[in-house]
Amino acid sequence: MEPSGTIAFATISVAGFGFDVFSVAVPQSIDTVSASELAERRHTDGVSVNYNAQFADDGGEEVAFVSERAGSAGLYLSRPGSERAVPLPTVEGSPFHDRPTVRGGRLYFVSAHEKPAAPFRSWAAVYATDLDSKETVRVTPQGVVDMSPAVSASGELLAVASYGDRPWAFDFQVLETEVAVFRAADPVRRVVVAARGGWPTWHGEGTVFFHRVADDGWWSVFRVDISPETLEPSGAETRLTPPGVHCFTPAASGGGRWIAVATRRKERAHRHIELFDLETERFTAVTSLLNPELHHYNPFFSPSGARLGYHRFRGAGAPGDSAIPYLQPVRSPVSSVRMLRVHGFFPSFSPDAKHLAINGDFNKGPGLTILRTDGTKRWATVRIARIEFDPTDLTDDRDDVDAALNELTRPEAGNDAFPAVSPCGRWVVFRSGRSGHKNLYIVDAARGEETIRRLTDGEWIDTMPSWSPDGSLIAFSSNRHEPANAAVFSIYLVRPDGTGLRRVHVAGPPGSPEADKERFNHVCFSPDCQWLLFTANLGGVNAEPVSAPNQFQPYGDLYVCRLDGSGLLRLTCNAYENGTPAWGPALGVEPLSLGPPAADDSLGEFAEPLWLTCDV
């Protein structure tokens, strides 16, 4: 029997991106650029999150782009005069699409719908769809991982950032990809033109630009020239952009004299698009003249070179979605499981599944909010611990709820976190560092520390416990199998009395190399106690993290398996960090469709990658 029910979970920042695709006229003279001359134009409709675009025609009017509007990353085409974007023919049911390019009647893109033969490998591969026949073929050879494809102007050559057939090395900030090139007619015969690099772009048919971190620590753009006959490099790669400024996600203008890059500078807090003159080696500001206080991402040129595109937050008051719903439907690969993305973290279903308790932004508002599971109303409380309130206070005419606070653990005890309540409501299991090591403890839900009992004991990390709905088991994450390594966590089960401890092997059998590479967290049970839901690193990374806002762990996706580790299913597949899930009963199809959803006005609030620093 397949898993069933409703899963609520969090995703880092994506709901707040508010991205739309824009373009400007490429200035005629780079010495006297003005904001009025740039004439910024919006190409997408303000629905959901729209990004990673390419022009699909010479005039710079039609744009192929990625959008989250259908509950996962899909590909669309925007045409002038059309009120809504048109879906592009891709892979039906794929949870992830990226980097669309239309050339010569074919649509090239990244998809992640084919499961690799082994765990800890990315699912990302390049595909091509014939726009007439709608037939899709895999371009990437089986067993190979490709991302960030670039197609030459003729449509005959492709370049990709690739792991080749190597297993993922658990890199997730600066990816250890190579740049490979091949002919569209013969994708198996590929040539590695740069041992380290990503985000390639073609300059004519014989030059590829790409980015990577230089030896001095600055992200920089490099160039490699290739032989048109053999595709082998015809000389050594050369660095184009200087140290002192981060330059990434380059775009070349045909065979023109400049490239466009996204930059981060010491004197600026925002990412901007600039032109870099290949002859004079000078930068020309573009987007900082228009929107100096907004981040701009991933430039691209029209085929004629007349327009320069990018994506950014659409701006407060702009037409389109202007708030973040507290609940968003997400496409589920399992028909019997409904998935909802919450605006917040650590959702928890009420016993009757009519409400969710959610942690909010502690810096901006209430630490705890109560939300109807149809998404139409939210209430705020003001403190965190054991909170008691009257459910009859959850009425439409109130925004706040009076709550009584009872602190269950002593503040001085040391790093108490991740509480989970037993189904009967009497007990709370939580993680504490009070002994000098992070282990699990159980307290009475009313009396707290008066009745504390230690559940696990050892010089390792036991964390993120969850009680099974029937009360018989507690699941948690631990590195007890490798205590010296704080980067590996596996799932363990134990009875509430401390007996029956066992590890759930998912990635491989006991003693296998795969078993000790697991990084599994945020585990919880299905309502029928037959399945485990958790976040995992099994699927690697699907896109280059430097090309997007901050994701702490962009490899984090949701998976389910049975209690013995069998029946593994992947539920999410994207370029974001997904986590802190809760699993409730089936809610039917009515929720989120009965009236306007409750929403937050913090659209556009997100951070650049926190590991990207100008203090090099």
C-alpha positions in Angstrom: 0.0 0.0 0.0 1.3 3.5 -0.9 1.7 6.1 1.7 -1.2 8.5 2.1 -2.2 11.7 3.9 -1.1 15.3 3.9 2.4 16.5 4.4 3.2 20.1 5.4 6.8 21.2 5.2 9.1 24.2 4.9 11.3 25.4 2.1 14.1 28.0 2.6 13.0 31.4 1.2 11.6 30.3 -2.2 8.1 31.5 -1.5 9.5 35.0 -0.8 11.6 35.4 -4.0 8.8 37.1 -6.0 11.0 36.8 -9.1 10.0 38.0 -12.6 12.0 38.1 -15.8 13.1 41.5 -17.1 15.3 42.9 -19.9 16.9 46.2 -20.9 18.2 47.6 -24.1 21.9 47.0 -24.5 23.4 50.5 -24.4 24.9 51.9 -27.6 27.7 53.6 -25.8 29.1 52.0 -22.6 30.6 55.4 -21.6 27.3 57.2 -21.1 24.7 54.8 -19.8 21.5 56.2 -18.3 18.5 54.5 -16.7 16.1 56.0 -19.3 18.2 54.5 -22.1 18.0 51.0 -20.6 14.2 51.0 -20.9 13.5 48.0 -18.5 10.8 45.7 -19.7 9.0 42.9 -17.8 8.5 39.7 -19.7 6.7 37.5 -17.1 3.2 37.9 -15.6 3.9 38.2 -11.9 2.4 34.8 -11.1 4.5 32.8 -8.6 8.3 32.7 -9.0 9.8 33.1 -12.5 13.5 32.8 -13.3 16.4 31.4 -15.4 15.2 32.6 -18.7 16.4 32.8 -22.3 15.1 34.7 -25.3 13.4 32.4 -27.8 13.4 34.7 -30.8 15.7 37.3 -32.5 13.6 40.2 -31.6 13.9 39.7 -27.8 10.2 39.4 -27.3 9.5 35.8 -26.5 11.1 34.4 -23.4 11.4 30.8 -22.2 11.6 30.6 -18.4 11.3 28.5 -15.3 8.2 29.0 -13.1 6.9 27.5 -9.8 3.3 28.3 -10.7 2.1 24.7 -11.0 3.6 23.5 -7.7 7.0 22.6 -9.0 9.6 24.0 -11.4 8.1 23.9 -14.9 9.0 25.5 -18.2 6.9 28.2 -19.9 6.9 30.6 -22.8 5.9 34.2 -22.5 4.7 36.0 -25.6 4.0 39.7 -26.1 0.3 40.5 -25.8 -0.5 37.2 -24.0 -1.9 37.5 -20.6 -0.6 34.2 -19.4 2.5 32.1 -20.1 2.2 29.0 -22.2 3.5 25.7 -20.9 6.4 24.3 -22.9 6.4 20.6 -23.9 8.8 18.8 -21.5 8.6 15.7 -19.3 5.2 15.1 -17.9 5.4 14.6 -14.1 9.0 15.7 -13.7 9.4 17.5 -10.4 12.2 19.7 -11.6 13.0 21.6 -14.8 15.7 24.2 -15.3 17.6 26.3 -17.8 15.4 26.2 -21.0 16.9 27.2 -24.3 15.1 27.2 -27.7 17.3 26.7 -30.7 16.5 25.4 -34.2 13.1 24.1 -33.3 14.3 22.2 -30.3 13.9 23.0 -26.6 16.9 22.0 -24.4 16.5 21.9 -20.7 17.5 20.1 -17.4 15.1 17.6 -15.9 15.4 15.4 -12.8 12.8 12.7 -13.4 15.1 9.6 -13.9 16.4 8.0 -10.8 20.1 7.1 -11.0 21.3 3.6 -10.4 22.9 4.4 -7.0 22.2 6.8 -4.1 24.1 10.0 -3.5 24.0 11.1 -7.2 22.2 14.0 -8.7 19.2 13.3 -10.9 19.9 16.3 -13.1 20.4 15.6 -16.9 19.9 17.5 -20.1 17.0 16.7 -22.4 15.7 18.0 -25.7 12.2 18.2 -27.0 11.3 18.6 -30.7 8.8 21.4 -30.7 6.9 20.0 -33.7 6.6 16.4 -32.8 6.8 17.0 -29.0 9.1 14.1 -28.7 11.6 14.3 -25.8 15.0 12.5 -25.8 17.7 12.4 -23.2 20.9 14.2 -24.3 23.0 13.4 -21.3 24.4 9.8 -21.4 23.1 7.4 -18.9 25.0 7.5 -15.6 26.3 11.0 -16.3 25.1 14.2 -14.4 24.8 17.4 -16.4 23.5 20.8 -15.4 23.6 24.5 -16.7 23.4 23.7 -20.4 24.4 26.3 -23.0 23.6 25.9 -26.7 25.6 27.7 -29.4 23.9 30.1 -31.8 23.8 27.5 -34.6 22.3 24.9 -32.3 25.0 22.4 -33.2 27.1 22.6 -30.1 26.3 22.2 -26.4 28.3 22.9 -23.3 27.4 21.7 -19.8 28.6 21.8 -16.2 29.1 18.1 -15.5 30.0 15.7 -12.8 30.5 13.1 -15.6 30.0 9.7 -14.2 31.7 10.5 -10.9 29.7 10.1 -7.7 28.7 13.2 -5.8 31.5 14.3 -3.5 29.0 16.1 -1.1 30.0 19.5 -2.4 27.1 21.9 -2.2 28.5 25.4 -2.2 31.2 25.5 -4.8 30.4 22.5 -7.1 33.4 20.4 -8.3 31.9 20.2 -11.9 33.9 20.2 -15.1 32.9 21.9 -18.4 32.2 19.5 -21.2 31.3 20.3 -24.8 29.7 18.0 -27.5 27.8 18.1 -30.7 24.0 18.0 -30.5 24.1 15.2 -33.0 26.5 13.2 -31.0 26.2 13.8 -27.3 28.1 10.7 -26.2 31.3 12.0 -27.7 32.1 14.8 -25.3 35.3 16.7 -24.6 36.2 18.1 -21.2 37.5 21.6 -21.9 37.9 22.8 -18.3 38.6 20.5 -15.4 36.9 22.9 -13.0 34.1 25.2 -13.9 30.4 25.8 -14.3 27.7 27.9 -16.1 29.2 27.8 -19.6 28.2 30.2 -22.3 29.1 30.2 -26.0 30.9 33.1 -27.7 30.5 32.2 -31.4 31.1 28.6 -32.2 34.7 28.3 -31.0 34.9 29.9 -27.6 33.3 29.0 -24.2 33.2 31.3 -21.2 32.6 29.8 -17.7 32.9 30.7 -14.1 34.7 29.2 -11.2 36.5 30.3 -8.0 40.0 31.4 -8.9 43.0 30.4 -6.7 42.9 33.8 -5.0 39.3 33.1 -3.8 37.3 35.4 -6.2 34.6 34.0 -8.4 35.8 34.8 -11.9 35.0 34.3 -15.6 37.4 32.2 -17.7 37.8 31.6 -21.4 38.7 28.5 -23.4 39.0 28.4 -27.2 38.3 25.1 -28.9 39.0 23.5 -32.2 35.9 23.4 -34.4 36.9 20.0 -35.8 37.9 18.1 -32.7 36.3 20.3 -30.0 39.6 19.9 -28.0 41.0 23.1 -26.4 43.2 25.0 -28.8 45.1 26.7 -26.0 45.2 27.2 -22.2 42.2 28.6 -20.5 42.6 32.3 -19.5 41.1 34.4 -16.8 39.0 37.3 -17.9 37.7 39.1 -14.9 40.0 40.6 -12.3 40.3 39.8 -8.5 38.5 42.2 -6.2 35.0 41.5 -7.5 33.0 38.3 -7.7 31.8 37.6 -11.2 29.6 34.6 -12.0 26.8 33.2 -14.3 28.3 34.8 -17.4 26.4 35.3 -20.7 28.0 36.0 -24.0 26.6 38.3 -26.7 27.1 36.1 -29.8 30.5 37.1 -31.0 30.3 40.6 -29.6 32.9 42.5 -27.6 31.3 42.1 -24.2 29.9 39.6 -21.8 27.3 40.1 -19.1 28.0 38.9 -15.5 26.4 39.0 -12.2 28.7 40.7 -9.7 29.1 41.1 -5.9 31.4 43.9 -4.8 32.7 44.9 -1.4 31.1 48.3 -1.6 27.6 46.9 -2.4 25.3 44.7 -0.5 23.4 43.5 -3.6 24.1 41.4 -6.6 23.9 43.3 -9.9 24.3 42.7 -13.6 27.2 44.4 -15.3 28.7 44.4 -18.8 32.4 43.5 -19.1 34.3 44.7 -22.2 36.5 42.0 -23.5 38.7 44.5 -25.3 39.2 47.2 -22.7 38.6 44.9 -19.7 36.3 47.5 -18.1 33.0 47.0 -16.3 29.8 49.0 -17.1 27.0 49.1 -14.5 23.6 48.2 -15.7 21.0 47.1 -13.1 22.5 49.2 -10.3 21.3 52.3 -12.3 17.8 51.0 -12.2 17.2 49.2 -8.9 20.2 49.6 -6.6 18.6 48.0 -3.6 17.5 44.8 -5.4 19.4 41.6 -6.2 19.6 40.7 -9.9 20.4 37.2 -11.2 21.6 35.2 -14.2 21.9 37.5 -17.2 21.2 36.4 -20.8 21.3 38.1 -24.2 18.8 38.1 -27.1 20.3 36.3 -30.2 20.8 39.7 -31.9 22.6 41.0 -28.8 20.2 44.0 -28.6 18.6 43.1 -25.3 20.0 41.9 -22.0 17.8 39.9 -19.6 17.8 38.8 -16.0 15.4 38.1 -13.1 14.8 40.0 -9.9 12.2 40.6 -7.3 9.3 42.2 -9.1 9.1 45.0 -6.5 6.5 46.2 -4.0 3.3 47.3 -5.6 4.1 45.7 -9.0 1.3 43.8 -10.8 1.1 40.2 -9.9 1.4 38.2 -6.7 2.2 40.6 -3.9 2.1 38.4 -0.8 3.2 35.0 0.4 0.4 32.5 1.2 0.8 30.8 4.5 0.1 27.5 2.6 1.1 26.6 -0.9 0.2 23.4 -2.8 3.2 21.5 -4.1 3.1 18.9 -6.7 3.3 15.4 -5.2 4.8 12.4 -7.1 2.5 10.1 -5.1 -1.2 10.5 -5.9 -2.3 9.5 -2.4 -0.1 12.1 -0.7 -1.0 15.8 -0.7 1.9 18.3 -0.1 1.7 21.8 1.3 4.5 24.3 1.7 4.2 26.4 4.8 5.4 30.0 5.2 7.3 29.3 8.4 9.0 26.3 10.0 8.3 23.2 12.0 4.6 22.8 11.2 2.5 20.5 13.5 -1.0 19.2 12.9 -3.6 19.5 15.6 -5.2 16.2 16.6 -8.3 16.9 14.5 -6.1 18.2 11.6 -8.1 21.4 11.3 -5.2 23.6 12.3 -1.4 23.8 12.0 1.0 25.2 14.6 3.9 26.9 12.8 7.1 28.6 14.0 7.4 32.0 12.3 10.1 34.6 11.9 11.4 35.2 15.5 13.0 38.5 14.4 9.9 40.0 12.8 6.8 38.7 14.5 5.3 36.0 16.7 7.3 32.9 17.4 4.3 30.7 17.2 1.3 31.0 14.9 -1.9 28.9 14.5 -3.2 28.4 10.9 -6.3 26.8 9.5 -5.4 23.9 7.2 -7.4 25.5 4.4 -5.0 28.4 4.5 -7.7 31.1 5.1 -6.8 32.3 8.6 -3.8 32.7 10.9 -3.6 33.6 14.5 -0.5 34.7 16.5 0.7 33.9 19.9 3.6 35.6 21.6 5.7 33.0 23.5 7.1 29.5 23.2 7.2 26.5 25.5 4.0 24.6 26.6 1.3 27.0 25.4 -2.4 26.5 26.4 -5.2 28.4 24.6 -8.9 28.0 24.1 -9.7 26.6 20.6 -12.9 28.6 20.7 -10.8 31.7 20.5 -9.8 30.8 16.9 -12.4 33.0 15.2 -12.3 35.1 12.1 -12.6 38.4 14.0 -9.4 37.8 16.0 -5.8 37.9 14.9 -4.2 37.2 18.2 -4.9 34.5 20.8 -4.4 34.7 24.5 -2.1 32.0 25.7 -0.8 30.7 29.0 2.9 29.8 29.1 4.4 27.0 31.1 8.1 26.5 30.7 8.9 22.8 30.9 12.7 22.9 31.1 15.2 25.1 33.0 16.8 27.8 30.8 20.2 27.0 32.4 19.9 23.2 31.6 21.6 23.7 28.2 20.3 23.8 24.6 16.9 22.1 25.0 15.2 21.8 21.5 13.0 19.9 19.1 10.2 18.9 21.5 7.6 16.3 20.4 4.4 15.5 22.3 3.2 11.9 22.8 -0.2 11.1 21.2 -1.9 11.0 24.6 -0.6 14.5 25.3 1.1 13.6 28.6 4.7 13.4 27.7 7.2 15.5 25.8 10.5 14.1 24.3 13.2 16.6 23.4 16.9 16.9 22.8 19.1 18.4 25.4 22.8 19.2 25.8 22.7 19.4 29.6 25.1 16.5 30.0 27.7 17.9 27.6 26.4 15.7 24.9 23.1 16.0 22.9 20.8 13.2 23.9 17.1 12.7 24.3 15.0 13.2 27.4 11.3 12.9 28.4 9.3 15.1 30.7 5.7 15.3 31.9 3.9 17.8 29.7 2.4 19.5 32.7 5.1 19.2 35.4 8.2 19.5 33.3 11.6 19.1 35.0 10.0 17.5 38.1 9.6 14.2 36.1 12.5 14.3 33.7 13.9 11.0 32.4 16.8 10.4 30.2 16.0 8.3 27.1 19.4 8.0 25.3 22.9 8.3 26.7 26.2 8.6 24.8 29.0 10.8 23.5 27.2 11.5 20.2 24.3 13.5 18.9 20.7 12.3 19.2 18.3 14.9 17.9 15.0 15.8 16.3 12.8 13.1 17.9 9.2 12.3 16.8 6.6 10.2 18.5 4.6 7.6 16.5 0.8 8.3 16.4 0.2 5.0 18.3 2.7 6.0 21.0 4.8 2.8 20.6 8.0 4.3 19.0 10.1 7.4 18.9 12.1 8.1 15.8 15.1 10.4 15.8 18.3 11.3 14.0 21.7 10.3 15.3 25.4 10.0 14.4 26.0 7.4 17.1 27.3 5.0 14.4 30.1 7.5 13.7 30.2 10.0 16.7 33.3 11.8 15.5 31.5 12.9 12.3 28.9 15.6 12.9 28.0 15.6 9.1 26.4 12.1 9.1 23.0 11.3 10.6 20.8 8.2 10.2 17.4 7.3 11.4 16.9 5.3 14.7 13.9 3.9 16.4 13.4 3.3 20.1 10.5 2.5 22.4 9.5 5.2 24.9 10.9 3.1 27.8 14.4 3.1 26.1 14.3 -0.5 24.8 14.3 -1.9 21.3 16.8 0.6 19.9 17.6 0.0 16.2 18.9 1.8 13.2 16.8 2.1 10.0 19.2 1.4 7.1 18.0 3.2 4.0 20.9 4.0 1.6 22.5 0.6 1.9 22.7 -2.5 4.1 24.7 -2.6 7.4 28.4 -2.2 6.7 28.1 -0.9 3.2 29.9 2.4 2.2 26.5 3.9 1.3 25.0 3.4 4.8 27.5 5.7 6.4 27.1 8.6 4.0 23.5 9.3 5.1 22.6 12.7 6.3 19.0 12.2 7.4 17.1 14.6 9.6 13.6 15.8 10.6 12.1 12.3 10.7 8.4 11.8 11.5 5.8 9.0 11.2 2.8 8.6 8.8 -0.6 8.7 10.4 -0.9 4.9 10.1 2.6 4.4 11.6 3.8 2.4 8.6 6.0 5.0 7.0 8.8 7.4 7.9 9.1 10.8 6.4 12.5 12.6 6.5 14.9 14.9 4.8 17.9 13.4 3.1 21.0 14.0 0.9 20.4 11.0 -1.3 19.7 13.0 -4.5 22.7 15.3 -4.5 22.5 18.8 -6.0 20.5 19.7 -9.1 21.6 23.2 -9.9 24.5 25.5 -9.2 23.9 27.1 -5.8 25.8 30.3 -6.6 23.2 31.2 -9.2 20.4 31.6 -6.6 19.7 33.1 -3.2 20.9 31.4 0.0 20.1 27.8 0.6 21.8 26.3 3.7 21.6 22.7 2.3 20.4 22.8 -1.3 20.6 19.0 -1.4 17.9 18.6 1.3 14.8 16.8 -0.1 11.9 14.9 1.4 11.8 11.1 1.2 9.6 8.4 2.7 10.4 4.7 3.5 8.8 1.9 5.5 10.0 1.3 9.1 12.4 -1.3 7.9 14.0 1.1 5.3 12.4 -0.4 2.3 10.0 1.2 -0.2 12.1 4.4 -0.6 10.2 7.2 -2.4 11.4 10.7 -3.2 8.7 13.4 -2.6 10.6 16.7 -3.5 13.2 17.4 -6.1 14.4 21.0 -6.6 17.3 23.3 -6.0 16.1 24.4 -2.5 16.4 23.1 1.0 13.2 21.4 2.1 12.7 20.3 5.7 10.8 20.3 9.1 7.9 18.2 7.7 4.8 17.1 9.5 2.4 14.3 8.3 -1.3 14.5 8.9 -4.4 12.7 7.5 -5.9 13.3 4.1 -7.6 16.6 3.9 -9.4 16.1 0.6 -9.3 18.5 -2.3 -11.3 21.4 -0.8 -8.7 23.1 1.3 -7.0 26.1 -0.3 -9.9 26.6 -2.7 -12.5 28.2 -0.5 -11.9 31.9 -0.5 -8.7 34.0 -0.4 -5.7 32.5 1.4 -4.1 34.2 4.4 -0.8 35.7 3.3 2.2 37.6 4.5 3.5 40.8 3.0 7.2 39.9 3.2 7.6 39.1 -0.5 11.1 39.9 -1.7 12.8 39.3 1.6 15.7 36.7 1.1 19.4 36.6 1.5 22.4 36.1 -0.8 24.4 32.9 -0.2 25.8 33.3 3.3 29.0 31.6 2.3 29.6 34.1 -0.4 31.9 36.8 1.1 34.0 39.7 -0.3 36.4 39.3 2.6 38.7 37.2 0.5 
